Amino acid sequence: MSTLVAKVETLAVDVSCSRDALCVTLSDGRVVSVPLVWFPRLAGASNRDRSDWELIGGGIGIHWEAIDEDISVASLLQPENFMRLPEKAWRQAVRRKPRG
């Protein structure tokens, strides 16, 4: 007898930006925080533009209309599979990553 396991996709439910980080609250309760330098358009945007976001695809991503930026939840959870980060930013992110 085989068992089918349904894969549940983690979705964004809330978004905020500080001076130097993008924080995304996920549907499973986790909060993912990544350096704003990973997203130059978002880093260069005004606070007003950063706060004007909308969820896309039911929460699989976030869109900022004024700066034409789209960020997927998947890219936040596994950035090495989706982004080419400047070497300095990548080293900083790896150092901050919790070991477990």
Buried (B, 14 or more C-beta within 10 A) or exposed (E): EEEEEEEEEBBBEBBBBEEEBBBBBBBEEEEBBBBBBBBEEBBEBEEEBBEBBEBBBEBBBBBBEEBEBEBBBBBBBEBEEEBEBEEEBBEBBEEEEEEE
